[in-house]
Amino acid sequence: MTRGVTREENHLHYVHWDAKERGDWWQAIEGCEILLNLTGKSIHCVYNETNREVLLRSRIDAVKALQEYVLTTTHPPRLFIQASAVGRYGNTYEPCTEGAPVGKGFLAELCKRWEETFFHHDLPATRQVVLRIGLVLGKSGGALEPLKKLTKYHLGGTVGSGKQVMSWIHSDDLQQILLYVIENDQCTGAYNACAPMPVTNKVFMKRLRTVMHKTFALPAPAFLVKIGAPLVLRTDSSIALEGTYSLPTRLLKSGFAFTYKELKTALEDLV
């Protein structure tokens, strides 16, 4: 389902929906076995009052619309997977497992409301799983692309203090987590979907420079990031200056095996 146009592309059928109310999409997914909801406006924006409301509503409304479908259809899906984010724990320097409390700040509150809405209804015939996803690293687009561009032009230095923790995950491992959750009926509740070895921003940028064979890069002091992020990049400076130290404790205990545990190995594959 897409907020774009209904179309056929690469053997996939895209169905338009408004992510708010019942519509033609209802018939299109009737009888489906699994729902995976990734809907939500990108957090890469300026956190003014308007955007904060859109960030919240784009998530909450979509969850409610899908819940209505699950609760009223005659053939409810056996599994409903809901995206969330490690940002739920706020700006942390101590390890956060799934049982850690909700952190402070806008993104933490956003994730809290998101998950509360998802678990508000008991879905008797449907297993419910929340994936608190970390910084996804992939070969095309995503979070890695702008960091590669900065590094290419010797601008990929430490951001701010460099102490903020980056809980990352290789896109291949994220896909394997989805398959793992689908295939294992004992998986329920919330899981941190991030690699077991997070790193600080200083280490992350150093590893990236090494893989890209760049020996020098200018740092980005915090005051410049605070000025440039909203004016130049049209995003909130907290995304670069803050981080979350999260660990995939429940996945590891359940037996899931990561292919890319270390950042260096992941970057070598992706870059």
N, C-alpha and C positions, 0 to 999 in steps of 0.2 A: 504494500500500500504506500502511496506517495502523495505528497501535497502538490506534486506536479501533475502533468496531464496523463490520462489513461493511454497506454500504448503497449506495443509488443517490441521487445528489444533484447537481443542475444538470448532468444528462447525463453525469456521471462515475461510474464504478464504483469504489468504495472497498473494498479487500480487507484484512481484518484480518491482521496478522502480529505475532509477538512480537519480531521483529528479532534473533532468536538462532538459531533452528533451522528445519530443513525443516518445512513444513506445507502447508496447502491453498493458500497463496499461490504455491507452486511451480508448480502447474498453471495458476494464473491468469495468470502472466507467460510461460508456455511459448511460445517463438517470437517474443518481443519483439525489436525491433531495437536499442533503446537503453535502458540503465539509468541513471537519475539518482538517486544516493543522497544524501539530505539528512538522514539519521537521526542523532539525537544529542540528549541532554538539554540544555536551554538553559544557557548559561554564566552566566546571571543568577541566581546562587544563592550562598550562603555556602560557601566552599571548606573545609569540614571534611572529615574523613577519609571519611565515608560518601558525601558528595556527589562527592568527587574520584573515588572508585571507580565511582560510577554514571555520571559524565561520561565516564570512560574506557571502561567496559564497553559503554555504550549506543552508542558509536562503533565500537569494535573488533569486537564480536560481530556487528553488522549487516554490516560489510564482509566478515567471514569467511563469513557465511551466504550472501551474494550471490556471493562468489567460488566457493563450493561449487556453487552453481547453474550458474554460467558454465562451470566446469570439467567438469561431468558431463552437462549437457543436450546433446541431439543437434543443437540449433540455437542455438548461442551468439549473444548479441547482438553486433552489429558495433561497438558503442561503449559504454563504461562510464565515466560521468562521476561523480567523487567530490568531494563538498564538503570543503573544509578552511577555514582562516582565515589572515588576515595576522598573527594573533597568533603564528604560528610564529616570527616574527622577534624576539619579545619587545618590551620597552619601548625603542624606538629613536628617535634624533633625526637619524640619517643615513639617506639614501635606501637602501632595500632592494629590489634586483631579485630575480628568481627564484633567482639563484645565491647569494644572501646566506646566511650560516650560520644555523643554528638558534639562537635567542636563549635567554635565561635565564628561569626562572620556570615556574609550573605550566602556563599556557596554551600556552607554547612547547613544553613537553615533551608536552602532550596532542596538539598538532598533529603533532609529530614521530612519535609512536607511531601516530597515525591514518594518516599517509601511508606509513609503513614497512609497515604491515599491508596497505595497498592495493597497493603495488608488490612485495610479498613473492613473489607468484606471477606467473609469466609466462603471460599469456593469449594464446596464439598467434593465435586468430581474432578477438580483441577489442581494439580500440584503447582505450587507457587515458588519461584526462585528469583531473587534479586542479585544481580551482579554489580558490585561496586568496582567500576572499571578505572584503571589507572591511565597513565599517559600512553596512548597507543602509538607504537612505532611501526610504520609500514613503508613499502617501497614506492608508493605513489601518493602524494598529498599527505594530509594529516599533520601531526605535530612536528614530525622530523623535517619536513620540507623547508620551512623557513629557517630552521637552525642550520641546515646544510648550506643554504644560501648565505647566511651570515658568516659561516666558517669559510666558505669559498673566497670571500672578499676580506678575510682576516679580521672579521668583526665578531667571531664566535668565541669571545672570552668569557670570563666569569661574569655572571649577572648579579648585581647587588653584592651582598656578603658572600654569595656562593655556598652558604651553609644550608639553604633551603633544600629539602629532600625531594627527589623526583622518583615517584613510584611508577615505573614504566612497565610496559608489556609488549612483546613482539606480537604483531597482528596474527601470525600463524598460531601462536599459543592461545590467543584469545578465541580463535576459531575452534581449536581443540577443546577448550573449556566448554564452549557451547555444545559441542558433540558429546562431551563427557556428561554434562548435566542432562542432556536429552536421553542418553543411554542408561543412566543410573537413577533408578526410581527413588533411591534413598536420599538423593540430593534435594533438600528443601531449605527455605529460608534464605539468609543473606550470605554471600561469599565475596571476599576481596579478589578481584580479577586483576592481579598484578604479579610481576616477577618476584621471586623470593629474595632477590638481592638488590634493593633500591640503592640509589647513590645520591650524593649531594650534587647540586648544580655545578660546582667547581669540578668534580670528578667527571660528570657527564660531558661537559664541554671539552675537557682534556681528552677523554676517550674518543670523542668525535673528531677532534683535531688530529689525533694520532692516526685514526682510520683514513682520514682524508689527506694525510701527509702534509698538514699545515703546522708549522713549528711556532708560529706567532699569531696572536690575535689580541685585539684591543678589548679591555674589559668594559662593562657597561655599569657605571656607578648607579646606585639606587636613585639619586636625585634626577639623573638624566632619564631613567626608565619611567619615573613618575611623571615627568614632563612629556616625554616622547610617546609613551604608550597610548594615551587618549588622543593626542594631537596628530600623530603620524600613523600609528598602527590601528587607531580606532578600537582599542581594547583596554581593559582594566589592568593597571600595573601590578595588581596582586597576583595575577596569573603567572607572572615572571618572578616576582619577588617573594612569593610564599610557596610552600610545598607541604606535602603530606607523607609521613613515614608510615606506610601500611604494609602488612604482610599477609600472604594468602594462606593463613593458618588452617582454615577448614578444608581447603582444597588439598593441601599437603597431607593432612591427617586422613583424608578419605582415600588417598592413594593416587591422586593425579600427579603425573610426571611432566614437568616443564622441559621443553626442548631447549629453550634459551633462558638459562638461569642467570648468566652473567652478561652485563651490558656489552662488553667488548665483543663477545661472540655474536650477539644480536646485531650490532652495528656493522661488523664485518660482512654479515649476510646481507644486510639492507643497503649498505653503501658501496 
